[in-house]
């Protein structure tokens, strides 16, 4: 089975151009470079140039078998997986287009924006075609699997216990996250695992594996990471997987599987009674990338906007979260304020109480769910604490039936710009409510998921999503 990706070398529309040709061309050009320099470049060379990367051919990447002979070189491989994930979410502002962009909440001044917001996802422009390709996510998975293979012999010798647990935990968490994005964007996706490479997996099968890998990573990852001097580093913790991040990832995956009680138990075990000094945000560090297709500074020069009309609808006057935006006195739009422009936020500590609320609600513990929602929603004009006690003339009673809408509304408000909005609409089965252009029949045919690029399904026997093939 072939799973192709659109990369950044400008080598497109050449079906016969294979990974071996790329490898040989690159190797001929860099023979004078030492192996150390070559391997340092590998994540950039092959991730950016494999226009026709396939899962079964990806093993043709050549690295000296004895290269990984130091903790520094193994850590180099870990960083390479983060680079893959960053590329997957940054190319053409993918994280925003898959989330708030497609949901119509936020806009960006780029040519494809109107098509994304209007659900014209097969319109054919190059940036839009690239967003329908899954190659960067499979790069991350393949590199994570390669790293896991190399870590085995290093246990107990080359690496300290801390290093081994950290690198293995990161590889497992990154692989879990990559598959999790794949299935939320495209639904059923092929396996890139050696045991069943190329087998098309249902979303439930993908999520089950994601949960397994994240659960394995959870006890391995520390709450706070150490720098090279063995000192706790908050800066390092924020840009690499930590226990907070993997616990939130695992809870998300369990909630997608319908395992509310498991998510609630896991979140409670990790977060109940913990001080803020033991928690950390997690995001992908932003900076220059050798791949020219990757947005270098996604927050500079491309303000993320919201119409004032939509702003008023989401954040009523009096909601303190309006401070997340620069709201000019004139004009029709406001701009989202990005506090840390060198970080693409993936999991924020702000989401802990939101996930606790959802897990408790789905586990049938409504009173606990209301308490967590009240804590999470500080600044809202709705008095959720009052709603837990009963109805008044100003507030409707918060019940098991109305809780989902309240929670979804607060997730929209609190996590604006994180890229989660459309995924939330799928999980809460609310796509049709917020995007009425999709009928129930459309959604039954897979309209909520993205179409696949022609390159991705050209020779692997897959068929286009039923809705997008019409």
Secondary structure, 3 states (H helix, E strand, C coil): CCCCCCCCCCCCCCCCCCHHHHHHHHHHHCCCCCHHHHHHHHHHHHHHHCCCCCCCCHHHCCCCCCCCCCHHHHHHHHHHHHHHHHHHHHHHHHHHHHHHHHHCCCEECCCCHHHHHCCCCCCCCHHHHHHCCCHHHHHHHHHHHHHHHHHHHHCCCCCCHHHHHHHHHHHHHHHHHHHHHHHHHHCCEECCCHHHCCCEECHHHHHHHHHHHHHHHHCCCCCCCECCCCCECHHHHHHCCCHHHHHHHHHHHHHHCCCHHHHHHHHHHHHCCCCHHHCCCEEEECCCCCCCCCCCCCCCCCCEEEEHHHHHHHCCCCCHHHHHEECCCCCCEEEECCCCCCEEEEECHHHHHHHHHHHHHHCCCHHHHHHHHHHHCCCCCCCHHHHHHCCCCCCCCCCCCCHHHHHHHHHHHHCCCCCCHHHHHHHCCCHHHHCCCCCHHHHHCCCCCCCCCCHHHCCCCCCCCHHHHC
